[in-house]
Amino acid sequence: MCIRDSDAAEASSPADGATVATPPGKVSITFNRNPLGLGSQVRVSDSAGTDWADGKVEIVDNVASQKLREGAPAGKYTVEWRVVSSDSHPIEGTFTFTATTGAAGSTAAVPVPTAGKPQPGITPAPEKVPDASEPFPWSVVVFAVVALGLLVTLGVLARRRLGAGNDQEGPDAGEASDAEDNDAGARPGGSGGQGAQ
């Protein structure tokens, strides 16, 4: 029986806990085996929580790299990564580094409340917004119309049958038949109660 070691990260660039002069153009993680390119994610967050990752994760052999956007400020960064190992299992980890100065064109990362961020104590309750993804229930309307049409049709047919049954079985039904026979005999050539003359 052969026991195979699990895939694991061996190194990172910058190294975990390292201090660098400026934020690098990219971060990378080196693995002991080649990870798969499916579902790979790398998030590079500054102390304010801003993600500086730019584009997709690039995997070449056993190294996963993530480019960073320009203008990253000085400060501590946390890199959170997740890849699919060569044996199809997800593996993940984190490492940190600190940049002593910001990249060219960067500004200090100062969290400033904006109109989009709620403030403590003054957050209004969200209003119920009609959900446009729920269409009008036309199927219920169609069902109701079909059911109503079926009931009307059944009612009309039942009335016709009841009406036709009363005409044939009424108390005058026998007298009408006798009257027809008498009329036939009164006509010339008829064979009613009168004989041929």
Phi, psi and chi 1 to 4 in degrees:
 res  aa     phi    psi   chi1   chi2   chi3   chi4
   1 MET       -  130.0  177.7  161.3  131.4      -
   2 CYS  -105.4  123.1  177.3      -      -      -
   3 ILE  -100.9  124.0  -62.5  177.6      -      -
   4 ARG  -100.8  134.8 -177.2  174.3  168.0  172.4
   5 ASP   -68.0  151.7  -68.9  -21.4      -      -
   6 SER   -75.2  154.4  -63.3      -      -      -
   7 ASP   -68.9  144.0  -68.1    6.1      -      -
   8 ALA  -153.8  157.7      -      -      -      -
   9 ALA   -77.1  135.0      -      -      -      -
  10 GLU  -103.0  -32.1  -66.9 -178.6  -32.0      -
  11 ALA  -157.7  165.6      -      -      -      -
  12 SER  -139.3  159.3   65.4      -      -      -
  13 SER  -135.1  117.8  174.5      -      -      -
  14 PRO   -62.6  159.2  -11.0   20.6      -      -
  15 ALA   -66.0  152.8      -      -      -      -
  16 ASP   -58.5  124.5 -172.5   19.8      -      -
  17 GLY    83.5    2.0      -      -      -      -
  18 ALA   -71.0  156.8      -      -      -      -
  19 THR  -114.3  127.0  -60.8      -      -      -
  20 VAL  -120.6  159.3  -65.5      -      -      -
  21 ALA   -66.6  -47.8      -      -      -      -
  22 THR  -136.1  159.8   59.7      -      -      -
  23 PRO   -59.6  135.3  -23.7   33.3      -      -
  24 PRO   -71.5  166.3   27.5  -34.0      -      -
  25 GLY   -74.3  -21.5      -      -      -      -
  26 LYS  -158.4  158.4   70.7  177.0 -178.8  177.5
  27 VAL  -116.1  155.0  -64.4      -      -      -
  28 SER  -145.5  154.3   60.6      -      -      -
  29 ILE  -127.0  129.1  -54.6  101.4      -      -
  30 THR  -104.1  131.3  -56.6      -      -      -
  31 PHE  -110.1  163.6  -61.7   92.0      -      -
  32 ASN   -78.7  -14.7   61.7  -19.8      -      -
  33 ARG  -139.4  167.9  -68.7 -166.8  179.6   84.6
  34 ASN   -77.7  116.9  -64.0   -6.6      -      -
  35 PRO   -74.1  160.1   25.4  -30.4      -      -
  36 LEU   -82.3  155.0  -58.3  177.4      -      -
  37 GLY   -84.9    5.5      -      -      -      -
  38 LEU   -83.8  129.0  -55.8  169.6      -      -
  39 GLY    62.9   23.3      -      -      -      -
  40 SER   -72.9  138.8  -60.3      -      -      -
  41 GLN  -139.8  139.1  -60.3  173.6   -5.7      -
  42 VAL  -137.6  125.0  176.2      -      -      -
  43 ARG  -116.4  129.7  179.6  177.0  166.5   88.0
  44 VAL  -119.7  101.6 -176.5      -      -      -
  45 SER  -107.1  138.0  -56.1      -      -      -
  46 ASP   -84.0 -176.1   63.4   14.7      -      -
  47 SER   -66.1  -21.0   58.0      -      -      -
  48 ALA   -87.8   -4.6      -      -      -      -
  49 GLY    92.4    4.2      -      -      -      -
  50 THR   -75.2  131.2  -57.1      -      -      -
  51 ASP   -86.5  122.8 -176.1    7.7      -      -
  52 TRP  -100.6    5.3  -71.4   90.8      -      -
  53 ALA   -63.9  143.1      -      -      -      -
  54 ASP  -130.3  110.9 -174.4   22.1      -      -
  55 GLY    85.9 -164.6      -      -      -      -
  56 LYS   -88.4  159.2  -66.7 -176.7  176.8 -176.2
  57 VAL   -70.3  135.6  177.6      -      -      -
  58 GLU  -107.4  125.3 -179.1 -178.9  -47.8      -
  59 ILE  -115.8  120.9  -62.9  178.3      -      -
  60 VAL  -126.9  116.5  176.5      -      -      -
  61 ASP    55.6 -117.2  -64.4  -33.6      -      -
  62 ASN  -105.1   21.2   65.0  -25.8      -      -
  63 VAL  -121.6  125.6  178.6      -      -      -
  64 ALA  -104.6  126.2      -      -      -      -
  65 SER  -123.3  147.6  -59.9      -      -      -
  66 GLN  -131.9  120.7  175.2   65.7   61.4      -
  67 LYS   -72.7  153.5  -68.5 -178.6 -178.5  177.1
  68 LEU  -112.6  148.9  -57.7 -177.4      -      -
  69 ARG   -67.7  155.6  -67.9 -176.3  -73.2  133.9
  70 GLU   -74.7  154.4  -65.6 -179.6    5.0      -
  71 GLY    88.4   16.4      -      -      -      -
  72 ALA   -65.2  137.4      -      -      -      -
  73 PRO   -80.9  170.4   30.3  -35.5      -      -
  74 ALA   -70.3  155.2      -      -      -      -
  75 GLY   135.3 -173.6      -      -      -      -
  76 LYS   -87.3  137.7 -175.8  174.2 -177.8  177.0
  77 TYR  -120.2  142.6  -71.4   82.7      -      -
  78 THR  -116.4  126.8  -59.0      -      -      -
  79 VAL  -106.7  118.6  179.3      -      -      -
  80 GLU  -110.8  123.1  -60.9  171.1  -78.6      -
  81 TRP  -125.5  154.5   56.3  -93.9      -      -
  82 ARG  -150.8  126.0  179.0 -176.5  173.3  100.3
  83 VAL  -135.4  169.0  -62.8      -      -      -
  84 VAL  -101.6  124.4  177.3      -      -      -
  85 SER   -69.6  170.3   67.2      -      -      -
  86 SER   -63.1  -22.0   61.8      -      -      -
  87 ASP   -99.8   21.4   60.5   -4.4      -      -
  88 SER    71.2   20.8  -57.9      -      -      -
  89 HIS  -105.5  139.6  -69.1   92.1      -      -
  90 PRO   -71.7  138.4   22.1  -27.9      -      -
  91 ILE  -129.4  149.1   55.3  175.1      -      -
  92 GLU  -149.2  164.8   56.0 -170.1   23.0      -
  93 GLY  -173.8  179.8      -      -      -      -
  94 THR  -140.1  157.4   60.8      -      -      -
  95 PHE  -152.6  162.5   67.1   91.7      -      -
  96 THR  -127.0  158.2   61.6      -      -      -
  97 PHE  -152.7  163.0   66.8   90.3      -      -
  98 THR  -126.2  133.5  -56.8      -      -      -
  99 ALA  -104.6  126.0      -      -      -      -
 100 THR   -75.8  -30.5   56.2      -      -      -
 101 THR  -131.0  158.2   60.3      -      -      -
 102 GLY   -77.6  162.9      -      -      -      -
 103 ALA   -69.3  162.3      -      -      -      -
 104 ALA   -56.1  130.0      -      -      -      -
 105 GLY    84.5    5.8      -      -      -      -
 106 SER   -86.7  159.4   69.2      -      -      -
 107 THR  -122.7  159.8   58.0      -      -      -
 108 ALA   -63.2  138.5      -      -      -      -
 109 ALA   -83.2   99.9      -      -      -      -
 110 VAL  -117.5  117.8  177.2      -      -      -
 111 PRO   -66.5  118.2   14.5  -18.1      -      -
 112 VAL  -116.7  126.1  176.6      -      -      -
 113 PRO   -63.4  139.0   -7.1   13.1      -      -
 114 THR  -120.7  175.8   63.0      -      -      -
 115 ALA   -63.8  -24.0      -      -      -      -
 116 GLY   -83.9  -11.0      -      -      -      -
 117 LYS  -106.0  129.7  -67.7 -174.8  178.9 -179.2
 118 PRO   -70.5  146.3   23.0  -29.5      -      -
 119 GLN  -100.8  146.5  -62.8  -61.4  -48.6      -
 120 PRO   -59.1  134.3  -18.5   26.5      -      -
 121 GLY    83.9  -14.1      -      -      -      -
 122 ILE  -124.9   20.1   57.9  169.9      -      -
 123 THR   -77.0  116.4  -56.4      -      -      -
 124 PRO   -74.9  152.3   27.2  -32.3      -      -
 125 ALA   -69.0  139.4      -      -      -      -
 126 PRO   -67.1  141.8   20.9  -27.8      -      -
 127 GLU   -83.3  147.5  -66.9 -178.5   25.9      -
 128 LYS   -74.5  114.9  174.9   84.7  170.6  135.9
 129 VAL  -101.1  133.0  177.8      -      -      -
 130 PRO   -58.5  135.6  -12.0   18.0      -      -
 131 ASP   -85.8  108.1 -171.3    1.7      -      -
 132 ALA   -72.1  -12.8      -      -      -      -
 133 SER   -77.5  -13.6   67.0      -      -      -
 134 GLU   -94.4  106.9  -66.4 -179.8   21.4      -
 135 PRO   -74.1  163.7   27.3  -33.2      -      -
 136 PHE   -61.0  137.4 -174.8   77.6      -      -
 137 PRO   -75.5   70.7   27.9  -34.0      -      -
 138 TRP   -60.9  -31.4  -73.4  109.0      -      -
 139 SER   -62.3  -34.2   58.9      -      -      -
 140 VAL   -68.6  -41.2  173.2      -      -      -
 141 VAL   -63.9  -45.2  172.3      -      -      -
 142 VAL   -62.3  -44.2  169.3      -      -      -
 143 PHE   -59.2  -44.4  176.8   75.8      -      -
 144 ALA   -63.9  -42.0      -      -      -      -
 145 VAL   -64.7  -44.3  168.2      -      -      -
 146 VAL   -63.8  -43.6  168.6      -      -      -
 147 ALA   -62.2  -43.1      -      -      -      -
 148 LEU   -63.7  -43.0 -178.6   62.5      -      -
 149 GLY   -62.3  -40.0      -      -      -      -
 150 LEU   -64.8  -43.5 -175.1   60.8      -      -
 151 LEU   -63.4  -42.1  -72.4  173.4      -      -
 152 VAL   -63.9  -44.3  167.7      -      -      -
 153 THR   -60.8  -46.8  -57.8      -      -      -
 154 LEU   -61.8  -38.9  -71.9  174.0      -      -
 155 GLY   -64.0  -44.2      -      -      -      -
 156 VAL   -64.8  -44.8  167.5      -      -      -
 157 LEU   -63.3  -41.0  -69.4  174.5      -      -
 158 ALA   -64.9  -39.8      -      -      -      -
 159 ARG   -65.9  -39.9 -175.1  176.3  179.7  132.0
 160 ARG   -63.7  -44.1  -77.6 -174.6 -175.5  171.0
 161 ARG   -64.8  -43.0  -76.5 -169.0  175.5  177.8
 162 LEU   -65.4  -40.0  -71.2  174.4      -      -
 163 GLY   -67.2  -40.7      -      -      -      -
 164 ALA   -69.0  -37.3      -      -      -      -
 165 GLY   -66.2  -37.4      -      -      -      -
 166 ASN   -69.4  -34.7  -74.6  -19.9      -      -
 167 ASP   -67.3  -39.2  -72.8  -13.6      -      -
 168 GLN   -82.2  -29.2  -68.9  177.3   -1.7      -
 169 GLU  -108.7   13.3  -62.2  174.3    9.8      -
 170 GLY   -72.6  168.4      -      -      -      -
 171 PRO   -65.9  -24.2   19.6  -26.6      -      -
 172 ASP   -90.6    0.6  -62.5  -27.3      -      -
 173 ALA   -62.2  -39.7      -      -      -      -
 174 GLY   -70.5  -39.7      -      -      -      -
 175 GLU   -65.2  -36.5  -66.5  174.1   20.0      -
 176 ALA   -66.0  -35.6      -      -      -      -
 177 SER   -69.6  -39.8  179.5      -      -      -
 178 ASP   -66.0  -37.8  -69.0  -19.2      -      -
 179 ALA   -65.7  -36.4      -      -      -      -
 180 GLU   -66.0  -39.3  -74.3  175.8    9.4      -
 181 ASP   -65.6  -41.1  -71.4  -17.3      -      -
 182 ASN   -64.8  -39.6  -70.1  -24.4      -      -
 183 ASP   -64.0  -37.5  -74.7  -16.2      -      -
 184 ALA   -66.5  -34.1      -      -      -      -
 185 GLY   -74.7  -27.4      -      -      -      -
 186 ALA   -77.0  -19.4      -      -      -      -
 187 ARG   -76.7  149.2  -83.4 -176.1  -94.0  141.1
 188 PRO   -60.2  133.3  -12.3   15.8      -      -
 189 GLY    83.9    1.3      -      -      -      -
 190 GLY   -79.0  161.0      -      -      -      -
 191 SER  -112.4   28.7   62.4      -      -      -
 192 GLY   -59.8 -151.8      -      -      -      -
 193 GLY   -68.9   -8.2      -      -      -      -
 194 GLN   -99.7  139.5  -55.2  167.5   -1.1      -
 195 GLY   -82.7  173.7      -      -      -      -
 196 ALA   -77.8  137.9      -      -      -      -
 197 GLN   -99.1      -  -60.2 -166.0    8.6      -
